[in-house]
Amino acid sequence: MTKGLERYLDNVELQATRHPVALVVRYEGHVDLAGLEDAYRLLCVRHPVLRARIHPEGDRHLLEVPQWSSVDVVVRSGGSDEEHLRRIGLEWRIERELARLLVVERDGGGSIAFFADHAIADGMAKSAYLAELWALYVQWASGRRPEVRTDGRLPAAPVDVLRDRLGDHSLPEIVKLVDPDDYEGTEAVRRYITLSPRATADLVATAKAIGTTVNAILCAAVLLAQRRQFDGRDPVDMLCWAPVDLRRRMEPAVGATETTNFIGMSPVTVLVGPDSDLVRLARTVRSRLEAVILNQQPLRDLFARTSGGTSPPVGWNLTNAAVSNLGVVRGFPPGPGARIAGFEVYSHAVKGATPSYVAYTYDGCLGIEAFYRSGTYSVDQVESLVDELKRQLAQATALRGGNDDHPRAGTARAERSAS
């Protein structure tokens, strides 16, 4: 095992600690557990950070790979996926683990959930790890013993990647070291919306027809749904936070697992009234999003977070929304006796009170997962928000013409049991 592998977390990583997020795939058929466990151990050899722990040292936090550490796969059967996923989230301790693999077995299939603390892996990194895991398993199940060598290092801290690509002179001064306690998450109320392949295709066609993007339509639909939750007829300024992966915007480009978190936020402000036109709103969102990206706002946001000068997310505010779009998730190659039939993102908690949405397209279906802070937003309010978002998306897909195939929605429990 690797010895002496350690470094301190930077401010970007400190803000993301204690936030386990899982990529969940649903499989049909049979997965050999011994092979999957072997594949996961090999993945952890290739990427030692998956065996790391985080320990406080004064006002700093050390990311450390123990010289000796076991890698276990949690296997469950019976009960709902939601129950098993939530339990892992609630029991998460960064001094004990930063990654975990969960398998829930069922007749004729099951689910595989790859958890990683957001401090060591943003969405891009998690996706890469999961793809590697499945590729290793397929090799194993096909009778080809994978050979894996450790890279012998930890992913670089975001601040070090910026320093390497842009030079010391570009970085802001460190204002303070972030206290992760200030960014502690709160359990979320989660809801899921899934569009059928037909509705997804119609939404793409609508975006092309009106000169915008699916992401801009989604942002507009979210803002309009939230605007209709509070009183008044006058338009108000609303803010959509759109994360942008900056890896490919560097020269040379940054690899998916070369660093831990390399996302910059793009704030887009638009006037929204309860009766705003969705098409106009989507066009406005797109043009302003392109403008803030051209102005390098996502990079400036990442700079600000490296300095420790940003404030923790607080407050009750439906005028804000964070909308992350993973785009088209690449399909997983079929393995002997099993194929990946579904994909989801899971988090038991949300940071701050801003409603958060994660969108992705898998197997031709657009999925949207909504996260609302429990205790801030009531279940009734969440249901009203999701119903309104469904209506806005149905309106957008109908613009393609003659479509009555509306999006369906449900809680995490209902959606998974239906699938």
N, C-alpha and C positions, 0 to 999 in steps of 0.2 A: 504494500500500500504506500501511497505517497506520503512523504514525511516533510514536515516543515513548510507546508503550503499555507500561507496566510497573508492577509493584508487588511488594512482598515477600510471601512466603508466610507464613501464620500457622501456629500449632502443629498445628492439625488437618490442614492440607495437608502439612506436613513429615512427619508420621507416615505419610502415604499415598504418598510419592514412590517412584519406581523400582518401581512395581507396575502394569505394563500389563495391562489386562483387555480382552478383546474380546467384543463381541456379534457372533455369527455367524449369518447366515441362509443357508439352502440354497434355491437357486432352481431351478425347472424351466423349460426353454425357453432362450431366447437373450437375453443382456443386451448392449447395444451399449456397448463399452468406452469409445468416445469420449464418448458421452453420460454415462456414469457418472463418468468423469474430470472432465468439465465440471461435473456436479452437485456433485462433491466440492470442486472449487475454489470454486464458489459458496457452498457451506456454510462453507468456511474464510474467505470474505470476510464472510459474515454473522456468523460467530463467530471473531474473530481469535485467541482463545485456542488454537484448534486449530493455529495456526502458531507458537505460543510455544515458548520454551526456558526452562530453569531453569539459572541460573549461581550458584555460591557467591560471596558477598561477605563475607569474614570469617566470623562465626558466623551470618550471615543468608543467605537464598537468594532471588534475584531472579527473578520470573516476567516474561519480557520477550518482546515480539513484535518480531522483526527488521524493519527498514524494508524490506528486500528479502529475500524467501524464496520458494522454490519449493514447490509442493505436488504430490507425486507419488503415483500409485497403483501398487502393486506387483501385477504380474500373473504368475501361475504356472500351469503345466499339468503334469499327471502327478504322481506321488507322492501321499502321503496328506495330507489336511488337517492332521492332527496334526503332520506333519513341517514344513510351511510355517508353521503357527501357532507352534510351539515355537521355530523359528529366529528369528522376529521377537522373541519374548519374551527369548531369550538374548542377542540383539544390541541390546536396548533401551538407549539412552543419553539421559538427560533433557536433557543439554546440546545434543543434536542434534535431538530431536523429542519431542513429547508426544502426537502422534496420527498414525495411519497407516491407510490403507485397503488391504486385501489382497483380491484376486480370484483364486480358483482355478477355472480353466475345465475342464469335462469335457464329454463327448458328451451332449447333451440337457440340460445344466444346469451347475451349479457352486455355489460358495460365495462369499459376500461377508463379510469380517470387518472390523468397525470397531474399531480399537484406540485406547484413550486411557489415558494415565497416570491412576491413581486420584487423584493430587494435583489434577487439574483437572476430574475428572468421576466422581461416584459412579454407581451404577446408574441412578438416576432421570435424571441428566443424559445419560448415554450413550444411554439409550433415546430421549430426546428428539432428540438429534443424529442417531441412526440413522433415526428416523421422518422427520425433515426431509430427510435425504439421499435416501431412497427417494422421497419426494414430489417433490423437485426432479428426480430422474431420470425419474419418470413424466411430469412436465410436458414435459421435454425430448424424451422418446421419443414423446410424443403430438403433437409439432410445435409446442408452445407454448414459446417461449423464456422461461425464468424471469427475472424481474428481481429482483435482490437488492441490498440496501444494507447496508453494515456498520453494526453498532450502535455502533462506535467506542469500545468499552470492553471491559474484561476482566470476567469474573464476579467478584462481590464475594467477599472472603474470608469464611468462616463467622463469624469473630469480629465482622466489621463488620456482617453481617446481624443477628446477635444484638444488637449495640449499637443498630442502627437500630430494631429491633422492640421491644426490652425496656428500652433505656436503659443508660448506663454503669454505673449503680449496681448493676445485676444481675450484672455480669460479675466473675468472680474475678480476683485479681491474678495477673499472669504470674509463675510460679515460675522458669522458665528457658525458653530457646529450645531446642526439640527438635533433636537431631542425627539426621538421616535415616539415618545409618549404623547406629544402634541398632535400626532397624526394617527392616533389609534382609531380603528374603524368601529362601526356600529352595525349590528346585525341588520340585514336587509330584508325587505319584502320583495320577492322576485316574481316576475311574470314573464311569460314567453309568448311570442307571436310567430307563427310560421306561415309563410305564403306557399301555396302550391306551385309546382313548376309552371303551370299556365299563368297564374297571377304574377309570378316572378318575371316571366318573359314579357308579360304585358307592361309591367312597371319599367323594365328596361326599354321597351319600345316607346313608352310615354316620355321617358327622360330624353331619348333621342329626338322625339318629335317636337318637344318644347324647348330644345336647346339647352338642356341642363344635365345633371347626373342623378343616379339613384341616391347617392349619398346626400346631395343637396335636397332632394325631395324628402328624404327621411328626416333631415334636420328641420326642414320647414314643417313637416307634419308633427314632429315632436313639439316644436315651439307653439304651434297653433293649438295642439291638444292641451298643453299646459296653460296657455293664455286663457282658454275657456273655463279654467278652474277658478278664476277670481273675478271679482265684480268690476263694473265699469265698461263703457263702450269705446272709450278713446284708445287709440293705439299707444302702446308703451314700449320702451326700449327693452329688448330681450337679448340675451347673450348665449350663443351656442359655442361650446368649447369642443373643437375638433382635433384630436390627437394626430400628429403626423410623425411617421417613422423617418428618422434623419439618416439612417445608415447609408442609403444610396445617394444621399446628397453630399457626402463627404468625398474627398479625393485623396487617396483611393477609397473606394466604398468600404464600409465596415461590415464584417461578417455577422450573421445572425447571432452567433454565440460568442463573438469576439468580445462583446461587452454585455452588461446586464440590462440597463435601461437607457434607451437612446431615443426617447419620444419627446417631441416639443408640442406644446398646445397652441392651437390657432384660434384666438377668440374672434368671433364674428357677431357684430351687433346689428340688429335689424329692428324696425318698428313693426309691432304685431298687434293687431286688433282682433276681437273675437270673430269678426267676419272677414278677415283678410283672405285674399285670393291665394290658394295654395300654389298655383303655377307661378304667379308673380313673386311670391315669397321664395320659392325654390330658385328662381333665376337670380334673385337678389343675393341669396345665400351663396350661390356658386360664384358670382362675380366678386363678392367681398372676400370669400375664402381664398380665391385665387390671388387677390390683391395682398392679403396679409401673408400668404406663403411667399409671394414674390418679394415682399418687404422683409423676408427672413424673420418674421415674428416667431415661428416655432423654434428657431435656433436661439433667438434672444430669450425665449422662455426657458430653454434648457440652461443657458448661461446663468439666468437669475436663480434657478434652483441649485446650481453648483455653489453659488455664493452663500446660500442660507438666508438670503434676504427676503424670501417670499413668506407669506403668512399661511398658517394651517387653514384648511377649508372649514368654515363655520357658517351657522345661520340657516334660517328657513327661507328658501327662496325659489319659487317656481318660475321666476323670470330667467333662471339659468338652467342649462342642460348640457351634459357632456355626452357627445355622440361619437363613438368609436366604430369604425368600419374596417373589419379585417379583409374585406374584399372576397374574392373567390378562394375558398379553401381547397387546395389541391386534393384530389382523391387519393386514397390509400390503396396500394396494390393488393389484390386478393391473396390470402395465404391458403395453404392446404386446409380445406374444410371450413374456412371462415372468410367473411368479407365484412368490411366496415360499411354500415348502412346509414349511420347518422352521426352528427357532430353537434356539440354544445360547449358553451363556456359557463363555468359555475364559480360563483363566489358567495360565501355566506354573509359577507359584510360589505359595506360601502363606506368610503371615507368622505366626511362632510355631509351636508344636507342637499347638495345638488343632485337631482335625479340623473342617473347614468344609464346609458343604453349602449349595448354592443350588438353590432350587426355583422352578418357574414352570409355567404352563399355557399351551400354545400349540396351537391347532387342536384343542382338546378333549383333549389328552394332557398329563398331568402329567410333567414332566421333573425329575430330581434329579441334580445333579452334585456328586460328593464329591471333596474335595481333602485329601490326607494328606501330611504332610511326609516327603519321601524321606530315608532314613538314620535316621529315627526309627521309622517304621512299615514293616515288611517287606512285600514284595508278598504273601506268604502271609497275613499278618495283615490286609492291606487286602482281599484276596479273602474272607476269613472275615467281616470286618465287613460287606461289601457283601451277601454271601449272607444273613447274618442280618437285615440291613435289608430285603432282599427278602421274607424270610419274614414279618417283622412287617407289612409292607404288604399282603402277600397275605392274612394273617389279618384285617386291617382291612377289605379289600375284600370278603372272604367273609362278613363280618357282614351285608352287604346281602342275602345269601341266594343260594345256588346258583351262585356264581361260581367258575369254575376258570381264569379268564383272568388268570394271574399276571403280575406285572411282569417285564420282561426287563432284563438288565443286560449291560454289557460295558465294555471299555476304550474310550478315546476312539477308537482306531484301528478297533476292531471295530465299534463302534456307527456310526461314520460310513460304513464300507465297507458295512455292512448297509443303510444308507439311501441 
